[in-house]
């Protein structure tokens, strides 16, 4: 069985590549999906529809266009990994976790210990909390029985 894993959240570090490379090295039967991780093009996703003068409406329009990809991939995945970094607040990641929870899609959170408290509800609905990409891969290896 080929598993589909959606990699959500923080875009400023190489955690996705670490998971993808380790999964490939472990020969896991997996394909990965992710949101647009290029900050500028994500912010401009709705500009093709006409660039609003007000930043609120630009963000609103781009968020909706980005949601086409995000919602589709979350609905298609077997499991999601949701990364919360320390540099920025990832409200979109928390939203993705809530969407997974509402759909019954299992997810793993990936974050440091210093944000356990603010993520207590998100972690409570997760199937696992990992602190490193290597731990995520070990959970995937176990689940996929490779």
Rosetta silent file (secondary structure, phi, psi, omega in degrees, C-alpha in Angstrom):
SEQUENCE: XXXXXXXXXXXXXXXXXXXXXXXXXXXXXXXXXXXXXXXXXXXXXXXXXXXXXXXXXXXXXXXXXXXXXXXXXXXXXXXXXXXXXXXXXXXXXXXXXXXXXXXXXXXXXXXXXXXXXXXXXXXXXXXXXXXXXXXXXXXXXXXXXX
SCORE:     score description
SCORE:     0.000 S_00000001
   1 L     0.000  133.273  175.443    0.000    0.000    0.000 S_00000001
   2 L   -91.921  122.731  179.559    1.283    3.456   -0.883 S_00000001
   3 E   -91.622  141.486  175.080    0.686    5.938    1.936 S_00000001
   4 E  -107.844  122.323 -177.108    0.042    9.613    1.245 S_00000001
   5 E  -117.848  125.067  177.791    1.500   11.956    3.874 S_00000001
   6 E   -96.053  127.404 -178.160    0.668   15.659    3.960 S_00000001
   7 E  -105.314  104.016 -173.687    3.418   17.874    5.398 S_00000001
   8 E  -108.253  153.328  168.710    1.830   20.986    6.893 S_00000001
   9 E   110.600 -150.607 -170.149    3.154   23.970    8.769 S_00000001
  10 L   -43.515  135.660 -174.552    6.345   25.909    9.220 S_00000001
  11 L  -116.514    7.143 -171.548    8.171   26.794    5.983 S_00000001
  12 L  -101.998    4.656  175.937   11.425   28.360    7.180 S_00000001
  13 L  -132.984  177.141 -174.864   13.488   25.235    7.901 S_00000001
  14 L   -96.658   26.031 -176.602   14.306   21.994    6.061 S_00000001
  15 H   -58.821  -35.694  179.114   12.191   19.643    8.189 S_00000001
  16 H   -62.384  -46.861 -179.751   10.211   18.465    5.124 S_00000001
  17 H   -63.098  -38.029  177.966   13.377   17.483    3.286 S_00000001
  18 H   -60.784  -45.286  179.902   14.675   15.667    6.368 S_00000001
  19 H   -66.775  -46.391 -178.526   11.502   13.567    6.562 S_00000001
  20 H   -62.144  -44.524 -179.765   11.365   12.937    2.815 S_00000001
  21 H   -65.797  -43.302  179.811   15.025   11.921    2.601 S_00000001
  22 H   -66.630  -37.653  177.804   14.840    9.641    5.646 S_00000001
  23 H   -65.398  -39.768  177.502   11.644    8.025    4.358 S_00000001
  24 H   -65.641  -44.609  178.459   13.309    7.405    1.001 S_00000001
  25 H   -60.603  -31.929 -179.740   16.402    5.945    2.725 S_00000001
  26 L   -87.733    1.994 -178.585   14.100    3.643    4.726 S_00000001
  27 L    55.569   39.638  177.893   12.241    2.588    1.553 S_00000001
  28 L   -73.156  140.616  178.442    8.911    3.595    3.045 S_00000001
  29 L   -79.915   78.264 -170.091    5.947    3.175    0.688 S_00000001
  30 E  -141.938  146.404  167.879    5.028    6.844    0.828 S_00000001
  31 E  -122.488  147.747 -176.284    4.304    9.877   -1.297 S_00000001
  32 E  -113.441  141.854  173.600    4.393   13.370    0.152 S_00000001
  33 E  -124.160  154.235  176.474    2.139   16.352   -0.420 S_00000001
  34 E  -155.581  163.384  173.475    2.556   19.860    0.959 S_00000001
  35 L   -71.342  174.657  172.235    1.179   23.360    0.735 S_00000001
  36 L   -65.238  120.176 -176.738    2.961   25.982   -1.311 S_00000001
  37 L  -101.518    6.013  176.091    6.093   26.599    0.751 S_00000001
  38 L   -93.648  108.475 -169.736    7.333   29.606   -1.214 S_00000001
  39 H   -53.723  -49.861 -175.128    6.237   32.520    0.961 S_00000001
  40 H   -65.433  -43.058 -179.208    5.966   35.212   -1.726 S_00000001
  41 H   -72.186  -29.427  174.886    4.046   33.114   -4.253 S_00000001
  42 H   -65.496  -44.956  178.271    1.720   31.861   -1.522 S_00000001
  43 H   -62.886  -27.441 -176.778    0.969   35.445   -0.506 S_00000001
  44 L  -100.250   11.123 -173.651    0.313   36.264   -4.175 S_00000001
  45 L   -56.857  -33.909 -178.496   -1.788   33.175   -4.978 S_00000001
  46 L   -92.104   -3.004 -175.740   -4.941   35.202   -5.559 S_00000001
  47 H   -61.397  -26.076  178.569   -3.325   38.055   -7.476 S_00000001
  48 H   -61.179  -22.978  179.585   -4.223   36.404  -10.771 S_00000001
  49 H   -86.127   -1.880 -175.911   -7.841   37.292   -9.927 S_00000001
  50 L   115.127  127.362 -175.882   -6.943   40.972   -9.560 S_00000001
  51 L   -86.479  111.203  177.841   -4.797   42.525   -6.873 S_00000001
  52 L   -64.676  151.527  178.263   -6.954   44.281   -4.273 S_00000001
  53 L   -71.379  -32.545 -176.669   -5.703   47.605   -2.934 S_00000001
  54 L   -91.437  130.612 -178.707   -6.271   46.580    0.686 S_00000001
  55 H   -61.474  -32.506  177.931   -3.890   43.966    2.162 S_00000001
  56 H   -58.348  -47.900 -176.860   -6.726   42.339    4.112 S_00000001
  57 H   -72.686  -29.993  174.716   -8.574   41.511    0.900 S_00000001
  58 H   -64.617  -48.706  178.575   -5.381   40.424   -0.852 S_00000001
  59 H   -61.095  -41.893 -179.455   -4.629   38.005    1.999 S_00000001
  60 H   -60.823  -47.372 -179.441   -8.263   36.862    2.052 S_00000001
  61 H   -64.342  -44.066  179.757   -8.282   36.180   -1.685 S_00000001
  62 H   -68.218  -36.920  177.503   -4.920   34.363   -1.616 S_00000001
  63 H   -59.924  -39.498  179.863   -5.943   32.318    1.421 S_00000001
  64 H   -68.017  -41.840  178.468   -8.952   31.027   -0.486 S_00000001
  65 H   -65.117  -44.048  176.913   -6.893   30.096   -3.535 S_00000001
  66 H   -61.538  -33.824 -178.438   -4.308   28.376   -1.304 S_00000001
  67 H   -64.932  -25.488  176.252   -7.145   26.542    0.495 S_00000001
  68 H   -58.394  -47.723  179.674   -8.049   24.765   -2.748 S_00000001
  69 H   -68.728  -50.712 -175.285   -4.698   22.968   -2.567 S_00000001
  70 H   -59.524  -51.979 -178.367   -4.578   22.603    1.208 S_00000001
  71 H   -63.646  -41.273  179.099   -8.072   21.214    1.675 S_00000001
  72 H   -61.240  -46.873 -178.750   -7.748   18.863   -1.294 S_00000001
  73 H   -67.193  -39.550  177.740   -4.443   17.449   -0.062 S_00000001
  74 H   -63.652  -41.405  179.272   -5.649   17.053    3.533 S_00000001
  75 H   -66.495  -27.781 -178.771   -8.742   15.232    2.271 S_00000001
  76 H   -87.759  -19.762 -171.956   -6.550   12.933    0.119 S_00000001
  77 L   -79.034  156.594  174.213   -3.877   12.102    2.685 S_00000001
  78 L   -87.692  -30.562 -179.716   -3.705    9.040    4.907 S_00000001
  79 E  -154.556  148.940  177.301   -1.814   10.906    7.614 S_00000001
  80 E  -119.236  149.298  171.546   -0.595   14.457    8.139 S_00000001
  81 E  -116.336  125.081 -174.853    2.497   15.797    9.855 S_00000001
  82 E  -120.027  113.090 -174.026    1.956   19.265   11.245 S_00000001
  83 E   -98.106  127.862  172.520    5.058   21.272   12.140 S_00000001
  84 L  -113.440  113.678  179.736    5.029   24.197   14.536 S_00000001
  85 L   -88.884 -179.491 -177.844    8.301   26.109   14.450 S_00000001
  86 L  -102.936   -8.571 -174.275    9.669   28.625   16.897 S_00000001
  87 L   -83.118  -40.485 -178.244   10.253   31.568   14.579 S_00000001
  88 L  -131.728  160.855  171.795    6.678   32.516   13.641 S_00000001
  89 L   -78.258  128.713 -179.813    3.205   31.668   14.824 S_00000001
  90 L  -104.797   74.740  179.859    1.770   29.051   12.479 S_00000001
  91 H   -63.088  -35.819  179.181   -1.946   29.745   12.736 S_00000001
  92 H   -62.633  -35.530  178.586   -2.433   27.983    9.401 S_00000001
  93 H   -66.576  -41.302  177.555   -0.875   24.833   10.864 S_00000001
  94 H   -63.063  -39.173  176.996   -3.282   24.925   13.807 S_00000001
  95 H   -62.381  -44.954  178.494   -6.127   25.338   11.323 S_00000001
  96 H   -60.649  -40.584  177.756   -4.863   22.333    9.336 S_00000001
  97 H   -61.331  -43.464  178.355   -4.712   20.271   12.539 S_00000001
  98 H   -63.615  -38.112  178.098   -8.300   21.205   13.317 S_00000001
  99 H   -65.551  -43.369  175.886   -9.365   20.288    9.806 S_00000001
 100 H   -59.166  -46.309 -179.316   -7.641   16.907   10.142 S_00000001
 101 H   -60.318  -43.259 -179.291   -9.344   16.343   13.498 S_00000001
 102 H   -64.430  -35.849  179.706  -12.747   17.240   12.038 S_00000001
 103 H   -81.708  -13.550 -174.113  -12.234   14.831    9.130 S_00000001
 104 L    79.727   19.954  177.956  -10.873   12.059   11.349 S_00000001
 105 L   -84.548  121.839 -179.427   -7.533   12.175    9.520 S_00000001
 106 E   -64.689  143.656  176.516   -4.738   11.046   11.836 S_00000001
 107 E  -142.423  154.668  176.491   -1.936   13.531   12.343 S_00000001
 108 E  -112.363  130.863  172.053    1.414   13.823   14.060 S_00000001
 109 E   -91.494  149.379 -179.904    2.495   17.130   15.550 S_00000001
 110 E  -132.679  109.544  179.997    6.144   18.115   15.298 S_00000001
 111 L  -165.736  165.659  179.074    7.387   20.813   17.663 S_00000001
 112 L   -76.672  163.251 -179.311    9.721   21.641   20.524 S_00000001
 113 H   -64.413  -28.201 -174.348    8.847   21.194   24.186 S_00000001
 114 H   -70.330   -6.508  174.986    8.671   24.913   24.882 S_00000001
 115 H  -119.351   22.990  176.520    5.336   25.212   23.056 S_00000001
 116 L   -60.220  -47.223 -176.126    3.617   22.168   24.531 S_00000001
 117 L   -60.973  -50.659 -179.548    1.283   24.297   26.641 S_00000001
 118 L   -66.294  -17.722 -179.726   -0.071   26.549   23.856 S_00000001
 119 L  -104.360   16.894 -173.237   -0.569   23.473   21.661 S_00000001
 120 H   -58.354  -39.531  179.199   -2.217   21.286   24.293 S_00000001
 121 H   -71.704  -39.437  178.383   -5.546   21.018   22.430 S_00000001
 122 H   -63.723  -45.397  179.087   -3.832   20.420   19.089 S_00000001
 123 H   -67.107  -32.737 -178.962   -1.600   17.750   20.639 S_00000001
 124 H   -63.452  -30.583  179.526   -4.541   16.167   22.465 S_00000001
 125 H   -90.568  -11.504  179.872   -6.184   15.345   19.126 S_00000001
 126 L   -73.705  155.814  175.893   -2.920   14.205   17.503 S_00000001
 127 L   -85.182  -18.249  178.116   -2.012   10.528   17.277 S_00000001
 128 E  -161.598  152.889  172.259    1.594   11.348   18.199 S_00000001
 129 E  -119.897  121.355  178.219    3.817   14.270   19.178 S_00000001
 130 E  -112.360  149.787  177.338    7.335   14.221   17.766 S_00000001
 131 L  -102.417  -15.841 -178.403   10.211   16.529   18.623 S_00000001
 132 L  -138.018  154.541  173.963   12.377   15.680   15.605 S_00000001
 133 H   -58.718  -33.426  178.436   11.859   14.728   11.971 S_00000001
 134 H   -61.574  -39.177  177.569   13.648   11.441   12.763 S_00000001
 135 H   -64.915  -38.136  177.043   10.938   10.578   15.302 S_00000001
 136 H   -59.503  -46.523 -178.929    8.280   11.280   12.670 S_00000001
 137 H   -63.131  -38.355  177.849    9.977    8.852   10.292 S_00000001
 138 H   -64.321  -38.743  175.543   10.156    6.191   13.018 S_00000001
 139 H   -63.988  -45.736  178.211    6.400    6.561   13.620 S_00000001
 140 H   -59.714  -42.246  178.924    5.787    6.290    9.874 S_00000001
 141 H   -59.554  -44.697  179.674    8.046    3.230    9.682 S_00000001
 142 H   -63.615  -48.997 -176.935    6.075    1.558   12.480 S_00000001
 143 H   -61.785  -38.885 -178.046    2.678    2.442   11.016 S_00000001
 144 H   -86.569   -4.989  177.461    3.706    1.266    7.556 S_00000001
 145 L    53.486   51.709  177.398    5.403   -1.839    9.025 S_00000001
 146 L  -106.863    0.000    0.000    8.593   -1.521    6.987 S_00000001
